[in-house]
Every structure is written in structure tokens, then in C-alpha cells.
């Protein structure tokens, strides 16, 4: 055989359609509940109102890109407070590590958006086309008027879901009622239409056609999760020492669970038929498994029908395999969950969460920044006094206008001798800042002729800002440039 006759290896395989069968059970009900809650939160949240006063948006959750702020009910995050968002992202990563270490890929099986929307699309498909056998027959049937009608009906419902998904996403970035009206009247910004179209298309394709391929090929987590799991991790597995050798059994025939030689598994393929990833859990741990536990429900249902104990497929830890093979009881579930690795993840996760909460409640209701004007460093007045100029930027993060008193002190905490503080365009040292705005104000500090500030070099000063309504103070260090600096 020549080299040219050898076929090159196939790097890609065509997708084999998967038609998961409907199943009832505890885990399936849990997935329905989680799907309803997560989809409800996603679709409804942009429409929740929250009164912040006349000067702020009344949308409870809003990513205000135009003004570079994030609103979450009573919390407002400014651009310089991005560390709150970074902290939440770190908590999300640690939370993923924590749950994966304890319970395997529960994120993938229950709350991942790809899983949730795929479940919703499969539910729609089942309503239109029927359950597994009906969908298989329809897939293999030649094109006909009925097949076209069913396909168009299903795709139309998918498209509605996808449009709602894309629309809900953009509602988080601007006032939802206003944007909805502008979308229908054609007055929305082109970015809104483009973003909505992209989100609609990806939801339609990923949830309707790609499905498990997104989890297997596009998502990196299946390849990372192994580093988070160990022999104590609880994950979905098949008790082959109880189920093998599999095969048909007669009614009342003794099997492994009864002390017999035959396995409890009757090879009914129920676990395979309900799997949304199309795998056989009896082949052992596989990268494709998202631990949705639907195979547990399917197997438990079969075991109940043939009079065998449940748990042939179940959440279990590999560390218990030896004990179970010997007929001993496995360790309690809590001992698998509470172990050094999970406790470390939980400590880090909760520590960051506590730090963020403390920082949130301890942050000042206003921020200030002072920049000395360096060209020139100082101005000599007609009477010989020296004047330094500063640009004060004061951010009022409160929902109402506030008055702030500006003052200056030296290293000893007292007002510098012979120094006069003035605000440009304002007769007093009290500055009024509107609600939720940043005000820029030029500040003049004039040192009398012959004073220490005027005759000395660079002097350290502290600029104080006090909220006149509640006495809250904040300060920032700055300098005064005198003649001696030349």
C-alpha cells in the first residue's frame, strides 16, 4: 500500500443530533426550578424600578456606560471604584472552584446560560415535535408539508426566545421602557440594534443547533475542571460493581443488590436516552458529562419499576469506591464537602466578600482630588503676597445637592499663619455641589508677605472638605510653593 492510499486522520466529525427523552425526578424538578428562577431574574430585572431621587435613573439595575457608573438598587459604583466589580469577578471564579471541588460540574449542569437556554429550547422542541421517538422519526422522515410546518413553528418560537434574550441584555445598559419604545419606533442607537442582533443570533444558534458542541468544543471549563476535582469530589457516576454484568433479568431474579451474580443494570439505555450530551455514563467519567444528574432520575425510575434499590447511578466520590465494592458504607456526604481544599476556597471567597461589604459601607459619600497648577508655581501679588492655585475636583456621590466647607491646615494640624483660602467666583469657602456630579473648582491659597509659607520652600499642607449637613470630613495632601523653592 502506497503512502497516497492512506487516508489522513479526520480532525473534525460531523455533529450527531441528540434527542434527549423527557424524564421525571428530583433532579429534573430542581433544574426546572433553577431555570425558572434564573430566566425570571434575567428577563425581569431591567424592569424593576428604584427611586433614587429626581437627578438619578430609577432603574434598579443599570450599567450606565454614558456616565460610567453602575447602579444596583441602593448601591452606586463609580469608575474609580471598579475594584468592587473586580472583587465580584474574583468571587465568581473562587465560587466556581469551590462548587466544582465539592460537587463537580454543578455550574455546567444547572446554572450555566448555555445549559439553561438549551433546556428551554429542548422544551420547546418537545412541545412542537414530541418526545424522543417522535423527534427521531421526524428527523429521519423526508421533507413534507407537515415537517416544514413543524420546523417553521419550532424555529419561530426559538427566534422569539432569542429576540427576548437579546433585547433583555441591552435593557441593562439604558432605561428599559425608553429603549423598548425607541426600538419599535426606529429611534434607538444603531449599537442597540447591532448588539440585539448579535445576541439573538448567538442564542438561536447556540441553544437550537450547536447545543452540546458549545460545551465540548467552545467552552474551556471541561478541560480546566480536572484541576479542581479530586477523589473526594462528589460527581455523577455509575456503580459498575453493582450493575455489571448487565443484561435482562427475569422478574424476581436475584442480582448484585440481592446477593446474586447478575448486575442490577438491565441495559435499558434510559440513562443514555435522557442525556443532553449523548454520552453513556456507564463508560466512566467523561469530559462531556455536565453532571446534570438526569441519568440518575432515569435510572432510579427503572430501578423502582424492577424492584431494585436506587443509586445504581448517583452522586458519589471515587474515594468511596473501594469501601462500596467491599460492601461497606461510604463516608458521609458532609465529610466529602468539608475538607481542606473546599474550606480554603470558602475562606478566600468569604474573605473577599466580607472585605467588599466593609469597603462598601465605609466608603465616603464624596471624593476629592487636588491638582496644583504648576505653570507658574506661584504668583506674586501687588502687595508682595504669594498665591498658589489648585484645581479641586469634588465628586458628590449622594442623591441630593450638598454644601461643602473647604479649609487648609499645616503639618501641625492648625491653619497656616498668614494664609488666606479663596474659591474662584465664590465669596465664602463653602462650595455647593449638585447631586451625583463631579464639580471642578479653582482654589487660591495666598500667603502674606514675610510669612513662613511665602518665604520658605515647598511646604506640605492638608486640604480638608467637610459636608456641612452631617459633618463628614475628607482630606488630601498637597503642597505650597514659596520663594525659597527657587
N, C-alpha and C positions, 0 to 999 in steps of 0.2 A: 504494500500500500504506500503510495507516494504521499509526501507532505501535503500536497494540494488537496488530497482526498479527505484529510482530517478536518472535520468541521470545527470552527472556532467556538470556544465556550460562549454560552449565552449569558450576558451580563444582566439582562432585564427579562422579566417574564410578564406576559400579559395578565391583567387582573382577572381573577376568577370571581364572578359575582357571588356574594354571600347573602343567603336568605334566612336570617335567624328566626326560629319559631317563637311564638308567644309562650311565655312561661308565667306561672303564678308562684308566689312565695314571699318570704320575709325580705329577702334582698331586692327582689323586683319591686316590692312596695316601697322600700327605702329609696330606691332610685327614682320612683315616681315622685315621691315627696321632695327629694332634693332637686329634681328637675323643675317641679312647680315653684319651689322657693327661689331658686337661682334665676329662672326665667322671669318670675314675677319681679324680683329685685331689679333685674336688668331693664325690663321694659317700663316699669312704673316709676323708678327713682327720678328720672328727669322731670316728672310732672308734679313732684312733691314741692309744695311752696313753704317758704320760711321767711317770716317778716324780719328784715334787718334794718328797717327804717327807710326813710324816703330817698336816701342817697346811695343805696346799695341794691343789688339784684335780689329778688325774692325767690330764686330757685334754690332749693335746699342743697343740691349737689351740682356744682358748676365749675368747670375748668375755663376760667376767663382768660383766654390767650391774649386778647386785645389789651387788657390791663395787667397781664402777667400775674394773675392771682388764682388761687384755688379756694373755693368755698365748700365746706362740708358742714351743713346745719349751722351751729353757732361758731364753728371754727373757720378762721380765715388764714390762709397761708400765703405769705408774700414771697417774692422771688429770692430774697436773701435768706429765707427760712426753708430753702429746698432740702435742708438736712432732714426735715420731717418726712418728706417723700422718700429720700434715700433710706432713712431708717425703716420705713414701712416696707420698702423693697427688700431690704436685708431680712426683716422679719418674715416676709413671704418665702424667701429662699430657705431660711432656717426651719420654717414651718413645714415646708416640703420635705426637707431632710428628716425632720422629726417623724412625720407620719409615715414616710417611706421606710424608715428604720424600724418602726414599730409594727406597721400593718401592710407593708408592701406598697404597691401602686394604687392606693385607695384614691389618690387625686385623679389619676387617669380613669379609674373605673366609675367614679361618682360625680366629680365636680369639674373636670376639665371641659372647657367650652366645646371642644370637638366632640367629646362624648355626649354632652347634653344635647347639642343640636342634632347630632346623628341619631340619638334616641328619638328626638322629636320627628325627624324626617322618616325614620323607620315606622314610627307610629302612624304617620300619615300614609305611608305606603301600605301598611297593613289595612287601614280603613278603606283604601281605594281598591287595592289589588287582592286583598285577602291574606290569609296566613301563609306559612312557608310553602306548603304544597301547591296552593293556588298561584303563588308568585313564581314558583319554578315552572309550572305548566305555562303560565303566561309568557315567561321569558323564552321558553323553547318553542312556543307557538308561532306560526307565520303571521306576518302583519295582516291585520284585518281592521274593519271599522271599529269593532269593539276594543281591540288592542290599542288603536290610535286614540280612541276616546278616553280609555283609562290612563294612558300615558300623558295625554294633554291635561287631564284633570289633576293627576298627581303632580305634574310639573308646575301647573298653575298654583296649586296650594303651596308647593315648595317656594315658588317665586314670591308669593305673598309673605311667607315667613321670612325669606331673605330680605325683602324690602323693609319689613318691620325691624329686622335686626340692624340693617344699615342705617335706617332712619333713627332708631333709638341711640345708636352710637354718636351721631352728630348732635343729638339733642343735649348731650352732656357738655358741649362746648359753647352754647349760646342759649338764650332764653327759648325754651321748648315751644310754648304756644306761638310766639312771634315767628320762629323759624318754620313751624309747620304751616302757618298761613303764607309765609313767603315762598315756601316750596311749591305750594299749589298755585300761587299767582305768578310764579316765574321771577320773583324779585330776590330770591336767595343768592348768595355769593356763589360763583362757579365752583369754588373749592368745596362747598357743601354738596353740590350735585356730584362732583367727581368722587369725593370720599364716600358718599352714599352708594354710588355705582360700584366702586371697588369692594366695599363691604358686602353689598348684595351679591355680587358675582362670586366672591370667595365663599360666602355662606352657602350659596346654591350649589357650587361645585364640590366643596369640601364635605358638606353634610349629605348631599344627594348622590354623588358619584364616587368621590375619592375615598371617603369614609376611613376604613381601617388602614389604607395606604398612607394617610397622613400620619397616623400613629407609628407605622412601621418604618417609613422612609423619610418623612419630613421632620418628625419630632426627635430631638436629640435625647430626650429623657429616658427612653428604653435602654439606651447604651450607657447612661450615667447611673441609673438606679442600682446597678450591681454593687457599686462602691458604697451605697447607703445601706445595703442589706447584709445580714449575716445569718448564722444558723438559728438565731433566736427570733428572727423576724417572722411574724405571722403572715402567711400568704396562702392563696388558694392552691390546694394540692390534692392529689389522688392517692388514697391509701392502697397501693398496689399489693401489699402483703395481705390485705383483706379481700381485695377484688379479684386477684388472679388465682388460678386460671379462669378467665372469663368465658361465658357461654350460656346457653339456655339451660334453665333448671326446671324441674318438674315441681308442681305445687306441693309444698310441704317438704321438699327435698332439703337436706342439711347442707349448709355451705360453711364458709370460714367462720362467720359470726356465730354459727351453731355448733362448731367443732368439726365440721365436715371437711372434705378435701377440695371441693369446688369453690371458686370465688363467688363473692356476692354480686359482682358485675355481670349482668346478663347481656352485655354488649348491645344495648338498645339504641345507642347513639344519641340519646336525649341530650347529653352534655354537649355534644358536638353541634347538634341541630340548633341549640339556643345561643351558641357563642357568636357574638357580633364580630369576632376576629377570625372565625372559621377554623379554629385550632382544636386539637384533641388534648384536653388537659391530662389524659391518661398517659401521654407521651413524656410527662415530666415538665419541669419548669422551662418556659419558652419566653423569648424576648417579646413575642407578640401579645402575651397574656396581660390584660389590663386589670386583672383581679376584680372584675365587675360582679363576680360570685353568682351569676345567673346559672352557671352549671351546677352550683350547689343546690339551688332551688329545684332544678330539673331532676337531679339525681335523688334528692330527698323525696320528691313526689313519687318516683319509681320505686324507691325502697319501701315507702309506705304501702304501695299497692301490692308488693310481693311479700310483705310482712317481714322485712329486714330492718335492722336499726339504721337510723340516718347517720350521716357523717362519712359515707364512703368517699365523697368529695367534700372537703371542708377547709376552713381556715386552720392552718396548723404550722408548726415550726419544725424545721428539719432536725433540730436537736432532739426532738421527741421521738424521732423515727425508731431508734434502737429500742427505747423503752416500750413503744407500742407494739413493735414486732414481737417482743418478749411477753406481751400481754400485760404489761404494767401500765399504770396511769401516767399520762403526761403531766408536765409541770402546769400549775395554774396559769391562766392567761395573763394575770396581772404581773407575774414574775417575768414573762417574756417582754412585757411592755416597759416595766420599771427596771431598767438595767443601766449600767454606766453610760452607754452611748446615747440612749434616749434622754437620760437625765441631763447629760451635758448639753444636748441640743435644746432641751426645755429651759435649762438655766440661762443659756445665751439668748434664747428667744424672749423669755420673760424679762431678762435684764434690760434688753434693748427697749422692750415695750414700756417698762416702768420708767426708764430714762426719758423716753419721748413724752410720756404723760407728765412727768415732773417738769420737763422743759416747757411743755405747752402751758401749764398753769403758772409757771414762774416767769414767763416772758413779759417784757414791758409792754404797756399799751401804746407806747410810742417809741420811735427810734430816731437817733440823730447822728449826723455826720458833719464834721467841720473841716474845711479846707482853707488854709491860709493863702491869701493872694501873695504871690512871690515876685510879681513884677509891677511895681517895685516892692521890696521887702517892707519898707515903711515910707511914710510921707511926713515931711517936716512942715508943721503948720506955721502960720504967720507969727504966732506968739512963742515959737520955739518948741512947742509940744510935738511929740511923735505919735503918729497914728498908724496902727496896723489894721488891715482889712481881712475879714474872714467871710467865707460863704458857708452859711449854716443851712443844712438840709434837714428839715424836721418832718418826719412821717407820722401822721396821726392815724393809728390803726383802729380807732373807735368809730362807732356808728353815729356820732354827733360831733359838732364843732366844739373845740376846746381852746381855752386860753392858756398859754404857757409863759411863765416868767423866766427871763434869761438873766444869768448872773455869772460872775467870774471870781475865782479865788486863786491865791498863790499856793506854793508848796506847804505853807503853814496853815492852810485852811481859811485864812482871812482874805478879805478883799484887798488887792494890791493898793498900796498907798499912792494917791495922786492919779489913779486910773479911772477913766470915765467910759462906761459902756453905752453905746448908742445903736439903735436899729434904724437902718436906712428907710426913710419915709414914715417912721413911726415916732411919736414924741416920747412914749414910755418904753419900758423894757419888757412889756407884755405883748406877746405875739399870738394872734388868733389864727388857728389852722382849721380849715373846713374838715368835715368828716371824711375819713378814709382817703386822704390825699397826702401828697408829699409837697411841702412848701419850701421854696428856696428863698433865703433871706440874707442880704448883706449886713454884716455886723462890723461896727467900728469900735476899736479899743484905743483910746487916746491917753497917753502918759504925759503928765505935767512936766514942764521944763525942769531939769535938775533932779527929777525923781530917779529912783533906782532903776525902774523899768526903762526910762528914757536914756540914761547914761550907761547902763550895763550892756551886756551882750545878749545872747539868746536866753530867755527866761522861760521856765516851764510854768504853765498855767492850766487850770481846770475850768472848762466851760460847763455850767450847770443849767439844766432845763427842768422846771417844776410845773406840773399840772396844777393850776390854781384851784381846780374843782375838788381834788382829792389829796393833794399834797405829794403825789408820786413824783420822785425825782430820778433823773438820769444824768450822767456826766460823761465827758470825753476830754482826753488830754490834748493840749495844743501848746504852742509856743508864742512868745512875743519877741520880736526882733528890735533891739535897741541900737544906739550909735556904736557901742563898744564892739559890735559884731564885725565891723568893717576891718 
